[in-house]
Amino acid sequence: MPSIETPPLSERTFAGALVLATGLQIAESLIPRIPLFPWLRLGLSWAVLLPFLLSFGVRPAILLFLARNVLSLTFGGQPPSTFLISSISGVLSIALAGGSIRRATLHGWMGWIGASVLLAACFNVLQLGAVTALLVGHSGNLFQLGPILAWSILSGSLVAWLARSFWTPMFWNRVDEAIRFHSSTLTSFTEDKFRPANLVVWSVMAILPFTLSDWRHQIVLAGLLGAQALVRRGVRGFRILWHSWPYFAFLAWLHLFDTPGHFLSGTIITSEGLHSFVLHASRLGSFLIASQEVIRWIPWRKIAPSSLWARGMGLALPLLPNLFPTATRAARIWWKHRGDPQQPNLVETILRELVPEKPT
């Protein structure tokens, strides 16, 4: 197990870790999802989050995790449904288990594989609970608990291997210096004018679907939001629904074919199952459409301007408009040269692609 030294946490270190974690998450988005398990991922960004937690503690790790999700949502095309589920389960897993895992690892009672597997298990179990409570509304999907725990062992071990491949005691210094050089050469990020009324209205519209329990009301709301999206954005307004198709496939399978009641004539679908599917699918669709509007009006640079979190976000923002192509290009370069011991690892490749080397 490599030792963890704790350098001072600066906004540059936070920004660099944020860019790397977001880049890994975006690169991982190229891996196809399993429709019955749309939220199940390898979680490669935890290869940065894990050493960050061990180096700087629980609270900075939670802030980094939330910032990573925000940037993936804004620049990486992450569906808002994934953002909601991931944020809830990630914050809870780090808050509940992060402190104990950090102490055990720093005292040598646990290795990086054990720490990574425990974090993955906590995150995936809490994610399953969040999906059940917020999106699915059906306890039938709890059968996934066993496979999820098995997946946690595999994904946690892979994340620990990746973290070990790039970690050195000077890694955070390397990240800090790269962001320092970058911030002195590029212009700052500019954002649209902050409109509080728009933020309030669309925040209410994103929450409203969870307050309606009648499927007919959900259809009306989804229809109104869909019409608004069509008028404002055209067919692009529905792209977010296409990106979230595995969730709708899962809802159809779970509610249409696993809900008891009265069968519709000539089918194996019950009327209760159809109503339940319409309720939850309309709720998810409304949330997705409203949430993509919410994201437009959040004043990221104006949130807590004196905090390290905000300063780190500000330093990271100029790197982000091209993050998706850069991260995927770095992943392809790393994969092509993965057998060459002289080539940098995946994390270093992403960092080099995002931030040019300082000239000597």
Buried (B, 14 or more C-beta within 10 A) or exposed (E): BBEBEEBEBBBBBBBBBBBBBBBBBBBBBEEEBEBBBBBBBBBBBBBBBBBBBBBBBBEBBBBBBBBBBBBBBBBBEBBBBBBBBBBBBBBBBBBEBBBEBBEBBBEEEBBBBBBBBBBBBBBBBBBBBBBBEBBBBBEBBBEBEEEBBEBBBEBBBBBBEBBBEBBEEEBBEBBBBBBBBBBEEEEEBEEEEEEEEEBEBBBEBBEBBEEBEEBEBBBBBBEEBBEBBBEEBEEEBBBBBEBBEBBBBBBBBBBBEEBEEEEEEEEEBBBBBBBBBBBBBBBBBBBBBBBBBBBEBBBBBEEEEEEBBBBBBBBBBBBBEEBBEBBBBBBEBBEEEEEEEEEBBBBBBBBBBBBEEEEE
